[in-house]
């Protein structure tokens, strides 16, 4: 398994992975209309390029010559001395193999090397990934509801892990 920083030319791979992962992750949580809206809002190539251009770093995970997951993060978000994990997804058929843990470990090392004091992320309140993050050492520190447009909201837990 290899983790590498995605280039701009690899952003379509991130989009393709999202289209394979999101239906399984959010199919029972979101309406089809909200799903379609969010996929275009967050995973169009144009949106991914804007994210890359605004200090978000994308990672791709490759296993046996196949891309199986991705993540994005931002060091010292809002000058908070915290690294934010914006996205962390692996293909459903590869979950449980430690790929998510390795992605977090990778991001954690980078955060520590930049003297950040915590990792933070948001996770949908109805996403079972919350349990994964709790087991890994994150704590729920807040509940937030973001208006993302067209009458849709992201109803999330804010989770944090202190770095030592």
Residue, then its C-alpha position, 0 to 999 in steps of 0.5 A: x500500500x502506498x500513500x501519495x500526494x495527489x497532483x492536479x491531474x489526479x483529481x479525476x481519480x478522487x472524483x471517481x473514488x467519491x462516486x464509488x464510495x459515497x452511495x454506500x456511505x450516504x445512500x441511506x442518509x441523504x436524499x438523491x437530490x441532496x446527494x447529487x447536489x453535494x457530489x457536484x458541489x464537492x467533487x466536480x473537478x472544478x471544485x476539487x481544483x479550487x480546494x487544492x488551490x486553497x491549501x487543501x492537500x489531497x492524498x491517494x491510497x494505492x494498493x495492488x495498482x488500484x486506487x482504493x481511497x483518498x483523504x484531504x487535509x489542511x495544516x494549521x486551519x484558521x491559524x488554530x494550530x490544528x490540522x483539519x481532515x476534510x475528507x477520508x474515504x476508502x472503498x467499501x470492499x477495502x474497509x477494515x484493512x487499516x487503510x483509514x488508520x494509515x491515512x490518519x497516521x500519515x496526516x498525524x505525522x505531518x501535523x506534528x512536523x508542523x507543530x500542530x496540537x490536534x487533528x480535527x474533522x467533522x463527520x455526519x451524525x448518522x455516519x457509522x465512521x464516527x465509531x471508527x474515529x472514537x476508537x482511534x482516539x478522537x472525541x466529539x467536541x461539538x455538534x454543528x449544522x451547516x447550511x450548504x445551500x438549496x435548503x440542505x444542511x450538513x448535520x455533523x459532529x466535530x471531532x478532535x484528537x490531541x497530538x502530543 
